[in-house]
Amino acid sequence: MTTSPVRVKARTHSLLKRMAQHQRRPISDVLDDAVERYRRAQLFEAADVAYRRAERKKDRELDAWENALADGLAEA
């Protein structure tokens, strides 16, 4: 596996080092897991936003149909 250096603030490195020591894992594995969790959180957040938008749009479309059905015209 190829690797690339990443520059982080000293505080972030210190936290990563402590976490890695606590878990008895390399810092790179802890960082990989953290980034993957963040990526998933972003994905779920985007999906949630899209779902909420779709719900609002659906509600507006249903409101339009309810208005059309309440126009007093007989159903065919």
PDB file of N, H, CA, C and O in Angstrom:
ATOM      1  N   MET A   1       0.855  -1.177   0.000  1.00  0.00           N
ATOM      2  CA  MET A   1       0.000   0.000   0.000  1.00  0.00           C
ATOM      3  C   MET A   1       0.899   1.237   0.000  1.00  0.00           C
ATOM      4  O   MET A   1       1.874   1.305   0.748  1.00  0.00           O
ATOM      5  N   THR A   2       0.565   2.202  -0.837  1.00  0.00           N
ATOM      6  H   THR A   2      -0.227   2.147  -1.445  1.00  0.00           H
ATOM      7  CA  THR A   2       1.336   3.437  -0.857  1.00  0.00           C
ATOM      8  C   THR A   2       0.791   4.395   0.186  1.00  0.00           C
ATOM      9  O   THR A   2      -0.386   4.347   0.544  1.00  0.00           O
ATOM     10  N   THR A   3       1.652   5.252   0.659  1.00  0.00           N
ATOM     11  H   THR A   3       2.608   5.292   0.368  1.00  0.00           H
ATOM     12  CA  THR A   3       1.256   6.241   1.660  1.00  0.00           C
ATOM     13  C   THR A   3       1.706   7.617   1.212  1.00  0.00           C
ATOM     14  O   THR A   3       2.561   7.759   0.338  1.00  0.00           O
ATOM     15  N   SER A   4       1.121   8.615   1.821  1.00  0.00           N
ATOM     16  H   SER A   4       0.426   8.500   2.531  1.00  0.00           H
ATOM     17  CA  SER A   4       1.484  10.006   1.565  1.00  0.00           C
ATOM     18  C   SER A   4       1.552  10.730   2.899  1.00  0.00           C
ATOM     19  O   SER A   4       0.748  10.469   3.793  1.00  0.00           O
ATOM     20  N   PRO A   5       2.505  11.636   3.036  1.00  0.00           N
ATOM     21  CA  PRO A   5       2.563  12.406   4.281  1.00  0.00           C
ATOM     22  C   PRO A   5       1.402  13.401   4.357  1.00  0.00           C
ATOM     23  O   PRO A   5       0.963  13.961   3.352  1.00  0.00           O
ATOM     24  N   VAL A   6       0.933  13.592   5.564  1.00  0.00           N
ATOM     25  H   VAL A   6       1.290  13.138   6.381  1.00  0.00           H
ATOM     26  CA  VAL A   6      -0.152  14.543   5.802  1.00  0.00           C
ATOM     27  C   VAL A   6       0.287  15.460   6.927  1.00  0.00           C
ATOM     28  O   VAL A   6       0.757  15.002   7.969  1.00  0.00           O
ATOM     29  N   ARG A   7       0.130  16.762   6.710  1.00  0.00           N
ATOM     30  H   ARG A   7      -0.252  17.134   5.864  1.00  0.00           H
ATOM     31  CA  ARG A   7       0.483  17.719   7.752  1.00  0.00           C
ATOM     32  C   ARG A   7      -0.758  18.007   8.587  1.00  0.00           C
ATOM     33  O   ARG A   7      -1.820  18.344   8.062  1.00  0.00           O
ATOM     34  N   VAL A   8      -0.600  17.867   9.888  1.00  0.00           N
ATOM     35  H   VAL A   8       0.262  17.593  10.315  1.00  0.00           H
ATOM     36  CA  VAL A   8      -1.685  18.176  10.828  1.00  0.00           C
ATOM     37  C   VAL A   8      -1.121  19.077  11.917  1.00  0.00           C
ATOM     38  O   VAL A   8       0.091  19.150  12.122  1.00  0.00           O
ATOM     39  N   LYS A   9      -2.010  19.746  12.596  1.00  0.00           N
ATOM     40  H   LYS A   9      -2.995  19.686  12.429  1.00  0.00           H
ATOM     41  CA  LYS A   9      -1.591  20.592  13.712  1.00  0.00           C
ATOM     42  C   LYS A   9      -0.997  19.714  14.811  1.00  0.00           C
ATOM     43  O   LYS A   9      -1.310  18.528  14.913  1.00  0.00           O
ATOM     44  N   ALA A  10      -0.150  20.304  15.615  1.00  0.00           N
ATOM     45  H   ALA A  10       0.105  21.268  15.532  1.00  0.00           H
ATOM     46  CA  ALA A  10       0.516  19.564  16.687  1.00  0.00           C
ATOM     47  C   ALA A  10      -0.507  18.956  17.645  1.00  0.00           C
ATOM     48  O   ALA A  10      -0.334  17.826  18.101  1.00  0.00           O
ATOM     49  N   ARG A  11      -1.559  19.690  17.947  1.00  0.00           N
ATOM     50  H   ARG A  11      -1.700  20.608  17.576  1.00  0.00           H
ATOM     51  CA  ARG A  11      -2.602  19.181  18.846  1.00  0.00           C
ATOM     52  C   ARG A  11      -3.265  17.947  18.239  1.00  0.00           C
ATOM     53  O   ARG A  11      -3.503  16.965  18.943  1.00  0.00           O
ATOM     54  N   THR A  12      -3.564  17.987  16.941  1.00  0.00           N
ATOM     55  H   THR A  12      -3.371  18.784  16.370  1.00  0.00           H
ATOM     56  CA  THR A  12      -4.188  16.847  16.269  1.00  0.00           C
ATOM     57  C   THR A  12      -3.264  15.641  16.303  1.00  0.00           C
ATOM     58  O   THR A  12      -3.711  14.520  16.544  1.00  0.00           O
ATOM     59  N   HIS A  13      -1.980  15.866  16.061  1.00  0.00           N
ATOM     60  H   HIS A  13      -1.617  16.777  15.865  1.00  0.00           H
ATOM     61  CA  HIS A  13      -1.021  14.762  16.106  1.00  0.00           C
ATOM     62  C   HIS A  13      -0.950  14.163  17.503  1.00  0.00           C
ATOM     63  O   HIS A  13      -0.886  12.943  17.661  1.00  0.00           O
ATOM     64  N   SER A  14      -0.961  15.020  18.509  1.00  0.00           N
ATOM     65  H   SER A  14      -1.012  16.011  18.381  1.00  0.00           H
ATOM     66  CA  SER A  14      -0.924  14.543  19.883  1.00  0.00           C
ATOM     67  C   SER A  14      -2.142  13.677  20.203  1.00  0.00           C
ATOM     68  O   SER A  14      -2.021  12.622  20.825  1.00  0.00           O
ATOM     69  N   LEU A  15      -3.310  14.136  19.773  1.00  0.00           N
ATOM     70  H   LEU A  15      -3.408  14.994  19.268  1.00  0.00           H
ATOM     71  CA  LEU A  15      -4.534  13.363  19.987  1.00  0.00           C
ATOM     72  C   LEU A  15      -4.475  12.027  19.252  1.00  0.00           C
ATOM     73  O   LEU A  15      -4.831  10.990  19.812  1.00  0.00           O
ATOM     74  N   LEU A  16      -4.029  12.054  18.007  1.00  0.00           N
ATOM     75  H   LEU A  16      -3.741  12.896  17.552  1.00  0.00           H
ATOM     76  CA  LEU A  16      -3.909  10.819  17.240  1.00  0.00           C
ATOM     77  C   LEU A  16      -2.939   9.845  17.907  1.00  0.00           C
ATOM     78  O   LEU A  16      -3.184   8.640  17.964  1.00  0.00           O
ATOM     79  N   LYS A  17      -1.846  10.388  18.402  1.00  0.00           N
ATOM     80  H   LYS A  17      -1.646  11.366  18.355  1.00  0.00           H
ATOM     81  CA  LYS A  17      -0.836   9.551  19.051  1.00  0.00           C
ATOM     82  C   LYS A  17      -1.415   8.887  20.302  1.00  0.00           C
ATOM     83  O   LYS A  17      -1.205   7.696  20.528  1.00  0.00           O
ATOM     84  N   ARG A  18      -2.146   9.662  21.115  1.00  0.00           N
ATOM     85  H   ARG A  18      -2.317  10.630  20.932  1.00  0.00           H
ATOM     86  CA  ARG A  18      -2.751   9.106  22.317  1.00  0.00           C
ATOM     87  C   ARG A  18      -3.796   8.052  21.980  1.00  0.00           C
ATOM     88  O   ARG A  18      -3.864   7.001  22.618  1.00  0.00           O
ATOM     89  N   MET A  19      -4.599   8.343  20.981  1.00  0.00           N
ATOM     90  H   MET A  19      -4.543   9.196  20.463  1.00  0.00           H
ATOM     91  CA  MET A  19      -5.619   7.388  20.564  1.00  0.00           C
ATOM     92  C   MET A  19      -4.975   6.099  20.057  1.00  0.00           C
ATOM     93  O   MET A  19      -5.428   5.002  20.383  1.00  0.00           O
ATOM     94  N   ALA A  20      -3.931   6.236  19.269  1.00  0.00           N
ATOM     95  H   ALA A  20      -3.563   7.128  19.004  1.00  0.00           H
ATOM     96  CA  ALA A  20      -3.236   5.065  18.728  1.00  0.00           C
ATOM     97  C   ALA A  20      -2.614   4.237  19.845  1.00  0.00           C
ATOM     98  O   ALA A  20      -2.666   3.007  19.816  1.00  0.00           O
ATOM     99  N   GLN A  21      -2.032   4.904  20.819  1.00  0.00           N
ATOM    100  H   GLN A  21      -1.990   5.903  20.843  1.00  0.00           H
ATOM    101  CA  GLN A  21      -1.436   4.185  21.942  1.00  0.00           C
ATOM    102  C   GLN A  21      -2.502   3.446  22.741  1.00  0.00           C
ATOM    103  O   GLN A  21      -2.317   2.298  23.142  1.00  0.00           O
ATOM    104  N   HIS A  22      -3.611   4.124  22.960  1.00  0.00           N
ATOM    105  H   HIS A  22      -3.762   5.057  22.633  1.00  0.00           H
ATOM    106  CA  HIS A  22      -4.712   3.515  23.716  1.00  0.00           C
ATOM    107  C   HIS A  22      -5.262   2.281  22.992  1.00  0.00           C
ATOM    108  O   HIS A  22      -5.588   1.277  23.625  1.00  0.00           O
ATOM    109  N   GLN A  23      -5.360   2.364  21.680  1.00  0.00           N
ATOM    110  H   GLN A  23      -5.095   3.179  21.165  1.00  0.00           H
ATOM    111  CA  GLN A  23      -5.915   1.264  20.887  1.00  0.00           C
ATOM    112  C   GLN A  23      -4.845   0.253  20.459  1.00  0.00           C
ATOM    113  O   GLN A  23      -5.152  -0.796  19.893  1.00  0.00           O
ATOM    114  N   ARG A  24      -3.585   0.593  20.740  1.00  0.00           N
ATOM    115  H   ARG A  24      -3.335   1.446  21.200  1.00  0.00           H
ATOM    116  CA  ARG A  24      -2.457  -0.243  20.312  1.00  0.00           C
ATOM    117  C   ARG A  24      -2.477  -0.497  18.810  1.00  0.00           C
ATOM    118  O   ARG A  24      -2.358  -1.626  18.334  1.00  0.00           O
ATOM    119  N   ARG A  25      -2.630   0.594  18.098  1.00  0.00           N
ATOM    120  H   ARG A  25      -2.727   1.512  18.484  1.00  0.00           H
ATOM    121  CA  ARG A  25      -2.677   0.558  16.633  1.00  0.00           C
ATOM    122  C   ARG A  25      -1.804   1.669  16.091  1.00  0.00           C
ATOM    123  O   ARG A  25      -1.507   2.624  16.808  1.00  0.00           O
ATOM    124  N   PRO A  26      -1.386   1.565  14.844  1.00  0.00           N
ATOM    125  CA  PRO A  26      -0.615   2.657  14.243  1.00  0.00           C
ATOM    126  C   PRO A  26      -1.471   3.920  14.066  1.00  0.00           C
ATOM    127  O   PRO A  26      -2.682   3.843  13.858  1.00  0.00           O
ATOM    128  N   ILE A  27      -0.821   5.064  14.154  1.00  0.00           N
ATOM    129  H   ILE A  27       0.163   5.126  14.324  1.00  0.00           H
ATOM    130  CA  ILE A  27      -1.525   6.337  13.960  1.00  0.00           C
ATOM    131  C   ILE A  27      -2.232   6.346  12.606  1.00  0.00           C
ATOM    132  O   ILE A  27      -3.357   6.833  12.502  1.00  0.00           O
ATOM    133  N   SER A  28      -1.587   5.816  11.577  1.00  0.00           N
ATOM    134  H   SER A  28      -0.673   5.421  11.662  1.00  0.00           H
ATOM    135  CA  SER A  28      -2.183   5.836  10.234  1.00  0.00           C
ATOM    136  C   SER A  28      -3.515   5.078  10.208  1.00  0.00           C
ATOM    137  O   SER A  28      -4.442   5.495   9.514  1.00  0.00           O
ATOM    138  N   ASP A  29      -3.624   3.969  10.953  1.00  0.00           N
ATOM    139  H   ASP A  29      -2.870   3.630  11.516  1.00  0.00           H
ATOM    140  CA  ASP A  29      -4.885   3.221  10.995  1.00  0.00           C
ATOM    141  C   ASP A  29      -5.965   4.013  11.727  1.00  0.00           C
ATOM    142  O   ASP A  29      -7.124   4.029  11.310  1.00  0.00           O
ATOM    143  N   VAL A  30      -5.583   4.663  12.808  1.00  0.00           N
ATOM    144  H   VAL A  30      -4.642   4.650  13.147  1.00  0.00           H
ATOM    145  CA  VAL A  30      -6.544   5.491  13.552  1.00  0.00           C
ATOM    146  C   VAL A  30      -7.039   6.628  12.661  1.00  0.00           C
ATOM    147  O   VAL A  30      -8.233   6.925  12.630  1.00  0.00           O
ATOM    148  N   LEU A  31      -6.123   7.257  11.944  1.00  0.00           N
ATOM    149  H   LEU A  31      -5.153   7.016  11.970  1.00  0.00           H
ATOM    150  CA  LEU A  31      -6.498   8.348  11.046  1.00  0.00           C
ATOM    151  C   LEU A  31      -7.375   7.843   9.904  1.00  0.00           C
ATOM    152  O   LEU A  31      -8.354   8.495   9.542  1.00  0.00           O
ATOM    153  N   ASP A  32      -7.033   6.691   9.336  1.00  0.00           N
ATOM    154  H   ASP A  32      -6.237   6.162   9.631  1.00  0.00           H
ATOM    155  CA  ASP A  32      -7.862   6.104   8.277  1.00  0.00           C
ATOM    156  C   ASP A  32      -9.291   5.892   8.765  1.00  0.00           C
ATOM    157  O   ASP A  32     -10.248   6.244   8.075  1.00  0.00           O
ATOM    158  N   ASP A  33      -9.430   5.316   9.956  1.00  0.00           N
ATOM    159  H   ASP A  33      -8.653   5.030  10.516  1.00  0.00           H
ATOM    160  CA  ASP A  33     -10.764   5.075  10.507  1.00  0.00           C
ATOM    161  C   ASP A  33     -11.518   6.381  10.745  1.00  0.00           C
ATOM    162  O   ASP A  33     -12.712   6.479  10.464  1.00  0.00           O
ATOM    163  N   ALA A  34     -10.813   7.372  11.261  1.00  0.00           N
ATOM    164  H   ALA A  34      -9.843   7.292  11.490  1.00  0.00           H
ATOM    165  CA  ALA A  34     -11.456   8.663  11.530  1.00  0.00           C
ATOM    166  C   ALA A  34     -11.961   9.307  10.239  1.00  0.00           C
ATOM    167  O   ALA A  34     -13.071   9.839  10.195  1.00  0.00           O
ATOM    168  N   VAL A  35     -11.151   9.256   9.207  1.00  0.00           N
ATOM    169  H   VAL A  35     -10.250   8.824   9.243  1.00  0.00           H
ATOM    170  CA  VAL A  35     -11.552   9.850   7.926  1.00  0.00           C
ATOM    171  C   VAL A  35     -12.724   9.085   7.329  1.00  0.00           C
ATOM    172  O   VAL A  35     -13.645   9.689   6.780  1.00  0.00           O
ATOM    173  N   GLU A  36     -12.697   7.763   7.433  1.00  0.00           N
ATOM    174  H   GLU A  36     -11.948   7.272   7.879  1.00  0.00           H
ATOM    175  CA  GLU A  36     -13.804   6.957   6.905  1.00  0.00           C
ATOM    176  C   GLU A  36     -15.098   7.253   7.660  1.00  0.00           C
ATOM    177  O   GLU A  36     -16.158   7.348   7.040  1.00  0.00           O
ATOM    178  N   ARG A  37     -15.034   7.400   8.974  1.00  0.00           N
ATOM    179  H   ARG A  37     -14.173   7.324   9.477  1.00  0.00           H
ATOM    180  CA  ARG A  37     -16.235   7.752   9.747  1.00  0.00           C
ATOM    181  C   ARG A  37     -16.758   9.128   9.343  1.00  0.00           C
ATOM    182  O   ARG A  37     -17.966   9.333   9.223  1.00  0.00           O
ATOM    183  N   TYR A  38     -15.840  10.064   9.135  1.00  0.00           N
ATOM    184  H   TYR A  38     -14.858   9.898   9.232  1.00  0.00           H
ATOM    185  CA  TYR A  38     -16.243  11.410   8.716  1.00  0.00           C
ATOM    186  C   TYR A  38     -16.894  11.357   7.331  1.00  0.00           C
ATOM    187  O   TYR A  38     -17.909  12.010   7.092  1.00  0.00           O
ATOM    188  N   ARG A  39     -16.301  10.574   6.421  1.00  0.00           N
ATOM    189  H   ARG A  39     -15.476  10.043   6.616  1.00  0.00           H
ATOM    190  CA  ARG A  39     -16.856  10.446   5.071  1.00  0.00           C
ATOM    191  C   ARG A  39     -18.278   9.891   5.126  1.00  0.00           C
ATOM    192  O   ARG A  39     -19.173  10.392   4.445  1.00  0.00           O
ATOM    193  N   ARG A  40     -18.477   8.864   5.933  1.00  0.00           N
ATOM    194  H   ARG A  40     -17.750   8.457   6.486  1.00  0.00           H
ATOM    195  CA  ARG A  40     -19.806   8.278   6.066  1.00  0.00           C
ATOM    196  C   ARG A  40     -20.798   9.262   6.679  1.00  0.00           C
ATOM    197  O   ARG A  40     -21.950   9.335   6.252  1.00  0.00           O
ATOM    198  N   ALA A  41     -20.355  10.010   7.672  1.00  0.00           N
ATOM    199  H   ALA A  41     -19.419   9.951   8.019  1.00  0.00           H
ATOM    200  CA  ALA A  41     -21.230  11.012   8.300  1.00  0.00           C
ATOM    201  C   ALA A  41     -21.655  12.054   7.281  1.00  0.00           C
ATOM    202  O   ALA A  41     -22.814  12.468   7.257  1.00  0.00           O
ATOM    203  N   GLN A  42     -20.717  12.481   6.436  1.00  0.00           N
ATOM    204  H   GLN A  42     -19.775  12.145   6.456  1.00  0.00           H
ATOM    205  CA  GLN A  42     -21.042  13.454   5.399  1.00  0.00           C
ATOM    206  C   GLN A  42     -22.030  12.871   4.394  1.00  0.00           C
ATOM    207  O   GLN A  42     -22.950  13.558   3.950  1.00  0.00           O
ATOM    208  N   LEU A  43     -21.840  11.609   4.038  1.00  0.00           N
ATOM    209  H   LEU A  43     -21.093  11.050   4.399  1.00  0.00           H
ATOM    210  CA  LEU A  43     -22.738  10.939   3.107  1.00  0.00           C
ATOM    211  C   LEU A  43     -24.154  10.868   3.678  1.00  0.00           C
ATOM    212  O   LEU A  43     -25.122  11.180   2.984  1.00  0.00           O
ATOM    213  N   PHE A  44     -24.273  10.458   4.937  1.00  0.00           N
ATOM    214  H   PHE A  44     -23.487  10.204   5.500  1.00  0.00           H
ATOM    215  CA  PHE A  44     -25.594  10.367   5.556  1.00  0.00           C
ATOM    216  C   PHE A  44     -26.231  11.742   5.733  1.00  0.00           C
ATOM    217  O   PHE A  44     -27.446  11.889   5.607  1.00  0.00           O
ATOM    218  N   GLU A  45     -25.416  12.736   6.022  1.00  0.00           N
ATOM    219  H   GLU A  45     -24.429  12.616   6.125  1.00  0.00           H
ATOM    220  CA  GLU A  45     -25.954  14.094   6.152  1.00  0.00           C
ATOM    221  C   GLU A  45     -26.505  14.579   4.814  1.00  0.00           C
ATOM    222  O   GLU A  45     -27.581  15.177   4.764  1.00  0.00           O
ATOM    223  N   ALA A  46     -25.769  14.324   3.727  1.00  0.00           N
ATOM    224  H   ALA A  46     -24.895  13.839   3.768  1.00  0.00           H
ATOM    225  CA  ALA A  46     -26.237  14.723   2.392  1.00  0.00           C
ATOM    226  C   ALA A  46     -27.512  13.968   2.020  1.00  0.00           C
ATOM    227  O   ALA A  46     -28.431  14.549   1.443  1.00  0.00           O
ATOM    228  N   ALA A  47     -27.572  12.690   2.344  1.00  0.00           N
ATOM    229  H   ALA A  47     -26.825  12.217   2.813  1.00  0.00           H
ATOM    230  CA  ALA A  47     -28.773  11.900   2.053  1.00  0.00           C
ATOM    231  C   ALA A  47     -29.959  12.419   2.850  1.00  0.00           C
ATOM    232  O   ALA A  47     -31.075  12.469   2.333  1.00  0.00           O
ATOM    233  N   ASP A  48     -29.737  12.802   4.093  1.00  0.00           N
ATOM    234  H   ASP A  48     -28.831  12.761   4.513  1.00  0.00           H
ATOM    235  CA  ASP A  48     -30.803  13.341   4.928  1.00  0.00           C
ATOM    236  C   ASP A  48     -31.344  14.640   4.347  1.00  0.00           C
ATOM    237  O   ASP A  48     -32.556  14.848   4.296  1.00  0.00           O
ATOM    238  N   VAL A  49     -30.444  15.507   3.913  1.00  0.00           N
ATOM    239  H   VAL A  49     -29.459  15.338   3.955  1.00  0.00           H
ATOM    240  CA  VAL A  49     -30.859  16.776   3.309  1.00  0.00           C
ATOM    241  C   VAL A  49     -31.677  16.513   2.051  1.00  0.00           C
ATOM    242  O   VAL A  49     -32.715  17.141   1.842  1.00  0.00           O
ATOM    243  N   ALA A  50     -31.214  15.590   1.212  1.00  0.00           N
ATOM    244  H   ALA A  50     -30.370  15.080   1.382  1.00  0.00           H
ATOM    245  CA  ALA A  50     -31.934  15.266  -0.020  1.00  0.00           C
ATOM    246  C   ALA A  50     -33.309  14.683   0.289  1.00  0.00           C
ATOM    247  O   ALA A  50     -34.291  15.017  -0.373  1.00  0.00           O
ATOM    248  N   TYR A  51     -33.379  13.818   1.286  1.00  0.00           N
ATOM    249  H   TYR A  51     -32.581  13.546   1.825  1.00  0.00           H
ATOM    250  CA  TYR A  51     -34.651  13.219   1.674  1.00  0.00           C
ATOM    251  C   TYR A  51     -35.630  14.288   2.156  1.00  0.00           C
ATOM    252  O   TYR A  51     -36.806  14.272   1.793  1.00  0.00           O
ATOM    253  N   ARG A  52     -35.132  15.219   2.978  1.00  0.00           N
ATOM    254  H   ARG A  52     -34.176  15.232   3.272  1.00  0.00           H
ATOM    255  CA  ARG A  52     -36.005  16.287   3.486  1.00  0.00           C
ATOM    256  C   ARG A  52     -36.501  17.177   2.352  1.00  0.00           C
ATOM    257  O   ARG A  52     -37.658  17.598   2.352  1.00  0.00           O
ATOM    258  N   ARG A  53     -35.630  17.466   1.385  1.00  0.00           N
ATOM    259  H   ARG A  53     -34.690  17.124   1.384  1.00  0.00           H
ATOM    260  CA  ARG A  53     -36.054  18.260   0.228  1.00  0.00           C
ATOM    261  C   ARG A  53     -37.135  17.530  -0.557  1.00  0.00           C
ATOM    262  O   ARG A  53     -38.130  18.132  -0.963  1.00  0.00           O
ATOM    263  N   ALA A  54     -36.938  16.240  -0.768  1.00  0.00           N
ATOM    264  H   ALA A  54     -36.130  15.752  -0.438  1.00  0.00           H
ATOM    265  CA  ALA A  54     -37.916  15.443  -1.510  1.00  0.00           C
ATOM    266  C   ALA A  54     -39.251  15.409  -0.774  1.00  0.00           C
ATOM    267  O   ALA A  54     -40.307  15.489  -1.402  1.00  0.00           O
ATOM    268  N   GLU A  55     -39.215  15.291   0.541  1.00  0.00           N
ATOM    269  H   GLU A  55     -38.357  15.225   1.052  1.00  0.00           H
ATOM    270  CA  GLU A  55     -40.446  15.291   1.332  1.00  0.00           C
ATOM    271  C   GLU A  55     -41.197  16.614   1.185  1.00  0.00           C
ATOM    272  O   GLU A  55     -42.417  16.628   1.021  1.00  0.00           O
ATOM    273  N   ARG A  56     -40.454  17.732   1.246  1.00  0.00           N
ATOM    274  H   ARG A  56     -39.463  17.721   1.379  1.00  0.00           H
ATOM    275  CA  ARG A  56     -41.110  19.046   1.097  1.00  0.00           C
ATOM    276  C   ARG A  56     -41.732  19.172  -0.287  1.00  0.00           C
ATOM    277  O   ARG A  56     -42.845  19.677  -0.431  1.00  0.00           O
ATOM    278  N   LYS A  57     -41.008  18.710  -1.307  1.00  0.00           N
ATOM    279  H   LYS A  57     -40.104  18.300  -1.191  1.00  0.00           H
ATOM    280  CA  LYS A  57     -41.527  18.794  -2.675  1.00  0.00           C
ATOM    281  C   LYS A  57     -42.770  17.928  -2.808  1.00  0.00           C
ATOM    282  O   LYS A  57     -43.760  18.343  -3.411  1.00  0.00           O
ATOM    283  N   LYS A  58     -42.720  16.719  -2.243  1.00  0.00           N
ATOM    284  H   LYS A  58     -41.916  16.382  -1.753  1.00  0.00           H
ATOM    285  CA  LYS A  58     -43.863  15.817  -2.302  1.00  0.00           C
ATOM    286  C   LYS A  58     -45.058  16.442  -1.592  1.00  0.00           C
ATOM    287  O   LYS A  58     -46.181  16.362  -2.089  1.00  0.00           O
ATOM    288  N   ASP A  59     -44.834  17.057  -0.447  1.00  0.00           N
ATOM    289  H   ASP A  59     -43.922  17.122  -0.043  1.00  0.00           H
ATOM    290  CA  ASP A  59     -45.921  17.698   0.290  1.00  0.00           C
ATOM    291  C   ASP A  59     -46.563  18.809  -0.540  1.00  0.00           C
ATOM    292  O   ASP A  59     -47.786  18.944  -0.549  1.00  0.00           O
ATOM    293  N   ARG A  60     -45.753  19.599  -1.232  1.00  0.00           N
ATOM    294  H   ARG A  60     -44.759  19.489  -1.224  1.00  0.00           H
ATOM    295  CA  ARG A  60     -46.305  20.671  -2.070  1.00  0.00           C
ATOM    296  C   ARG A  60     -47.121  20.084  -3.219  1.00  0.00           C
ATOM    297  O   ARG A  60     -48.174  20.613  -3.576  1.00  0.00           O
ATOM    298  N   GLU A  61     -46.623  18.981  -3.799  1.00  0.00           N
ATOM    299  H   GLU A  61     -45.768  18.552  -3.509  1.00  0.00           H
ATOM    300  CA  GLU A  61     -47.368  18.353  -4.884  1.00  0.00           C
ATOM    301  C   GLU A  61     -48.690  17.779  -4.378  1.00  0.00           C
ATOM    302  O   GLU A  61     -49.707  17.875  -5.066  1.00  0.00           O
ATOM    303  N   LEU A  62     -48.689  17.187  -3.192  1.00  0.00           N
ATOM    304  H   LEU A  62     -47.864  17.108  -2.633  1.00  0.00           H
ATOM    305  CA  LEU A  62     -49.935  16.666  -2.620  1.00  0.00           C
ATOM    306  C   LEU A  62     -50.911  17.795  -2.332  1.00  0.00           C
ATOM    307  O   LEU A  62     -52.113  17.651  -2.550  1.00  0.00           O
ATOM    308  N   ASP A  63     -50.395  18.922  -1.840  1.00  0.00           N
ATOM    309  H   ASP A  63     -49.418  19.039  -1.662  1.00  0.00           H
ATOM    310  CA  ASP A  63     -51.261  20.077  -1.583  1.00  0.00           C
ATOM    311  C   ASP A  63     -51.919  20.550  -2.870  1.00  0.00           C
ATOM    312  O   ASP A  63     -53.096  20.910  -2.874  1.00  0.00           O
ATOM    313  N   ALA A  64     -51.166  20.549  -3.955  1.00  0.00           N
ATOM    314  H   ALA A  64     -50.210  20.256  -3.951  1.00  0.00           H
ATOM    315  CA  ALA A  64     -51.721  20.978  -5.241  1.00  0.00           C
ATOM    316  C   ALA A  64     -52.830  20.036  -5.680  1.00  0.00           C
ATOM    317  O   ALA A  64     -53.856  20.489  -6.187  1.00  0.00           O
ATOM    318  N   TRP A  65     -52.644  18.738  -5.496  1.00  0.00           N
ATOM    319  H   TRP A  65     -51.811  18.370  -5.084  1.00  0.00           H
ATOM    320  CA  TRP A  65     -53.688  17.775  -5.854  1.00  0.00           C
ATOM    321  C   TRP A  65     -54.912  17.937  -4.961  1.00  0.00           C
ATOM    322  O   TRP A  65     -56.041  17.835  -5.441  1.00  0.00           O
ATOM    323  N   GLU A  66     -54.710  18.184  -3.690  1.00  0.00           N
ATOM    324  H   GLU A  66     -53.793  18.267  -3.300  1.00  0.00           H
ATOM    325  CA  GLU A  66     -55.853  18.379  -2.802  1.00  0.00           C
ATOM    326  C   GLU A  66     -56.659  19.597  -3.219  1.00  0.00           C
ATOM    327  O   GLU A  66     -57.888  19.579  -3.169  1.00  0.00           O
ATOM    328  N   ASN A  67     -55.967  20.659  -3.632  1.00  0.00           N
ATOM    329  H   ASN A  67     -54.968  20.673  -3.673  1.00  0.00           H
ATOM    330  CA  ASN A  67     -56.672  21.852  -4.122  1.00  0.00           C
ATOM    331  C   ASN A  67     -57.442  21.542  -5.390  1.00  0.00           C
ATOM    332  O   ASN A  67     -58.559  22.023  -5.579  1.00  0.00           O
ATOM    333  N   ALA A  68     -56.839  20.730  -6.268  1.00  0.00           N
ATOM    334  H   ALA A  68     -55.931  20.339  -6.114  1.00  0.00           H
ATOM    335  CA  ALA A  68     -57.521  20.381  -7.514  1.00  0.00           C
ATOM    336  C   ALA A  68     -58.756  19.537  -7.228  1.00  0.00           C
ATOM    337  O   ALA A  68     -59.782  19.704  -7.887  1.00  0.00           O
ATOM    338  N   LEU A  69     -58.674  18.648  -6.269  1.00  0.00           N
ATOM    339  H   LEU A  69     -57.840  18.513  -5.733  1.00  0.00           H
ATOM    340  CA  LEU A  69     -59.826  17.804  -5.939  1.00  0.00           C
ATOM    341  C   LEU A  69     -60.926  18.590  -5.234  1.00  0.00           C
ATOM    342  O   LEU A  69     -62.084  18.175  -5.238  1.00  0.00           O
ATOM    343  N   ALA A  70     -60.577  19.705  -4.639  1.00  0.00           N
ATOM    344  H   ALA A  70     -59.636  20.042  -4.636  1.00  0.00           H
ATOM    345  CA  ALA A  70     -61.564  20.523  -3.925  1.00  0.00           C
ATOM    346  C   ALA A  70     -62.121  21.631  -4.797  1.00  0.00           C
ATOM    347  O   ALA A  70     -62.702  22.586  -4.282  1.00  0.00           O
ATOM    348  N   ASP A  71     -61.957  21.524  -6.118  1.00  0.00           N
ATOM    349  H   ASP A  71     -61.485  20.748  -6.537  1.00  0.00           H
ATOM    350  CA  ASP A  71     -62.408  22.606  -6.996  1.00  0.00           C
ATOM    351  C   ASP A  71     -63.896  22.589  -7.277  1.00  0.00           C
ATOM    352  O   ASP A  71     -64.393  23.474  -7.973  1.00  0.00           O
ATOM    353  N   GLY A  72     -64.637  21.594  -6.750  1.00  0.00           N
ATOM    354  H   GLY A  72     -64.234  20.875  -6.185  1.00  0.00           H
ATOM    355  CA  GLY A  72     -66.070  21.548  -6.901  1.00  0.00           C
ATOM    356  C   GLY A  72     -66.537  20.841  -8.157  1.00  0.00           C
ATOM    357  O   GLY A  72     -67.741  20.692  -8.365  1.00  0.00           O
ATOM    358  N   LEU A  73     -65.622  20.407  -8.989  1.00  0.00           N
ATOM    359  H   LEU A  73     -64.644  20.528  -8.820  1.00  0.00           H
ATOM    360  CA  LEU A  73     -66.013  19.706 -10.205  1.00  0.00           C
ATOM    361  C   LEU A  73     -66.266  18.230  -9.873  1.00  0.00           C
ATOM    362  O   LEU A  73     -65.612  17.650  -9.006  1.00  0.00           O
ATOM    363  N   ALA A  74     -67.214  17.653 -10.574  1.00  0.00           N
ATOM    364  H   ALA A  74     -67.744  18.125 -11.279  1.00  0.00           H
ATOM    365  CA  ALA A  74     -67.529  16.233 -10.353  1.00  0.00           C
ATOM    366  C   ALA A  74     -66.391  15.385 -10.905  1.00  0.00           C
ATOM    367  O   ALA A  74     -65.769  15.714 -11.915  1.00  0.00           O
ATOM    368  N   GLU A  75     -66.144  14.287 -10.210  1.00  0.00           N
ATOM    369  H   GLU A  75     -66.650  14.020  -9.390  1.00  0.00           H
ATOM    370  CA  GLU A  75     -65.125  13.362 -10.690  1.00  0.00           C
ATOM    371  C   GLU A  75     -65.677  12.600 -11.884  1.00  0.00           C
ATOM    372  O   GLU A  75     -66.873  12.314 -11.946  1.00  0.00           O
ATOM    373  N   ALA A  76     -64.822  12.277 -12.816  1.00  0.00           N
ATOM    374  H   ALA A  76     -63.850  12.509 -12.766  1.00  0.00           H
ATOM    375  CA  ALA A  76     -65.249  11.561 -14.030  1.00  0.00           C
ATOM    376  C   ALA A  76     -65.320  10.088 -13.791  1.00  0.00           C
ATOM    377  O   ALA A  76     -65.661   9.331 -14.699  1.00  0.00           O
TER     378      ALA A  76
END
